[in-house]
Amino acid sequence: MAKRVVKKTKIKMRNFLMVLLVFLGLFFVVAFSLRIKTKNIVIKGNNYLNDDYVIDLAGVRDYPYFILLKNRKIEKRLSSSNYIYSCTVRKKIGFVLEINVLENKALFYNTNTNKYVLSNNEVVSEDGISHSFRVPRLLNYVPDKKYSKFVTGVSKIKDDILSKISDIEYKPNDFDKDRFLLYMDDGNMVYLTLTKFKMVNHYNEVLSQLEGHKGILYLDSGNHFEIKE
């Protein structure tokens, strides 16, 4: 019976040590990386929300370990705020956390409910944030069937024009049940309808042609200005 020859493979100690060192190096690199904290937090897109509010809501006040941060989790926390319409969170080179927020635009203060109304129809009570809003007051009740269109109409008004409106009153007449009256900070008044709210964005252009006169701008039926003084 023939003898079976078994070849013995010698493991080269040098190669083994090199592989071991590589694995140890990778282990320490990963372990070290996991313990690197966020170096900087950049907040973008915020207007009335201050950086501290966003950072605290995101739960990153203590600059947590960068690699362990979960973008989706942070976005979910931020989206829980009525003041934030949407947000995106990105990790950038240099262990920088970038948070982009799109705020809910504040539209008006509803004196019927004593709450502020935002662009997505969310309502908020007066607090440290809403207290700083420069928005008009809705003085009276708007029928439910017209209210959603009213909110949409006000949302189309530019911020610089919206800040010049002190009060809004639902003012229907026999000819138009969609009629509203805007009381401007400068003493002028503007009549318009639900489909013409966007036209008030040209208010500054009209104002420049009035030569300092005060009166009523009718945008509900034609475009004309009635001088009162």
Disulfide bonds with the S-S distance in Angstrom:
none
